[in-house]
Amino acid sequence: MAEWSWVAYTVLEVLIATACCLGNVLVVCAVCIGIRDSLREPTFCFLVSLAVADFLVGVAAVPLAVILDGWVSLTPDLCLLLSCVVLVLTQASVLSLLAIAVDRYLRLHTPLRYKALATQRRTWIAVSVCWTLSCLLGFTPLFGWNNYSSLASDSTNTSSSSIISPPCTFLSVISLPFMVYFNFLGCVMAPLLVMTFLYTRIFWSLQGRLKESCPQAQASLLREKRLACSLALVLILFASCWIPLHLMNCLLLFHGPQAVTHGTLYTGILLSHANSAVNPVVYAYRIPKIQQAYSQIWRHFLLNINCCHGDKQVHRSRTGSRANRTETCGSGGKTPP
């Protein structure tokens, strides 16, 4: 990659990482602080899990994407470990989206048993299971399905001639068959197909109930439909941002390195990272509870700024009045001759 294009890529990654961190911290604050009793609702618990995964993309995945671009020399073990962290965060996002889809489906199709099924304890157990599975699936290359042997041989050959280890890149340690057959088809496409089926059933059921329900019940169903549309939009954005990069991996596997240019590959990486920065914007515009919580946090922030500014003005006025009294006492209250 040319130097100017690498600089542009790095600048865009920094901007995306900043947006990921700020936006998703705001989401977590909105759900945990701004929305009363929101953590008792399973959907918002899973949204917090998704926001945490997106936040970690900005904190860890984006910096690692820049590091794992052949610009640093690491040992094969450390290079493989850091590459697996990126896979863990991606899988956490997929499983959080799947949990949200299952939750909405159960809420709609088992309304009488939903509260008994989706207790707060079970919800947080489900969140823990999502992250545990993400770690198991993401760290699978550590157990053997990797390019470690080829990189280790390169490292041995390099160490015989110099002390410096070979440059660390993602595809130098993560094998393309693993990325295509296991990660893409098994860990991404399979859950996406399940989620597509669930949301299709949800919208089909809602459409039928809206036609048959009385006007009093339609308001609740419309709110449910709006929330389902918002969550389905998050799913569509995830698929739109991540599938192009996985398709590039398929081209690299079946047609070789010449099938995908460096510029196209870096564009796919940027698009996949941008997905984590877009989700907080979707929540703000599509989910009324989070939108209200955003406004509440913003008003509270402005109020604190105004209070601090007012305190400074009062402090300055008091300091000035004390100085005037000191000068008056020093002169004894007499006018100079």
Sequence and secondary structure as in RCSB ss.txt:
>XXXX:A:sequence
MAEWSWVAYTVLEVLIATACCLGNVLVVCAVCIGIRDSLREPTFCFLVSLAVADFLVGVAAVPLAVILDGWVSLT
PDLCLLLSCVVLVLTQASVLSLLAIAVDRYLRLHTPLRYKALATQRRTWIAVSVCWTLSCLLGFTPLFGWNNYSS
LASDSTNTSSSSIISPPCTFLSVISLPFMVYFNFLGCVMAPLLVMTFLYTRIFWSLQGRLKESCPQAQASLLREK
RLACSLALVLILFASCWIPLHLMNCLLLFHGPQAVTHGTLYTGILLSHANSAVNPVVYAYRIPKIQQAYSQIWRH
FLLNINCCHGDKQVHRSRTGSRANRTETCGSGGKTPP
>XXXX:A:secstr
  HHHHHHHHHHHHHHHHHHHHHHHHHHHIIIIISTTGGGSHHHHHHHHHHHHHHHIIIIIHHHHHHTEEEEE  
HHHHHHHHHHHHHHHHHHHHHHHHHHHHHHHHHH TTTHHHHS HHHHHHHHHHHHHHHHHHHTGGGGT SSHHH
HHHHHHHHHHH SS  EEEHHHHS HHIIIIIIIIIIIIHHHHHHHHHHHHHHHHHHHHHHHS HHHHHHHHHHH
HHHHHHHHHHHHHHHHHHHHHHHHHHHHHH GGGS HHHHHHHHHHHHHHHHHHHHHHHHH HHHHHHHHHHHHH
HHHHHHHHHHHHHHHHHHHHHHHHHHHHHHTTT    
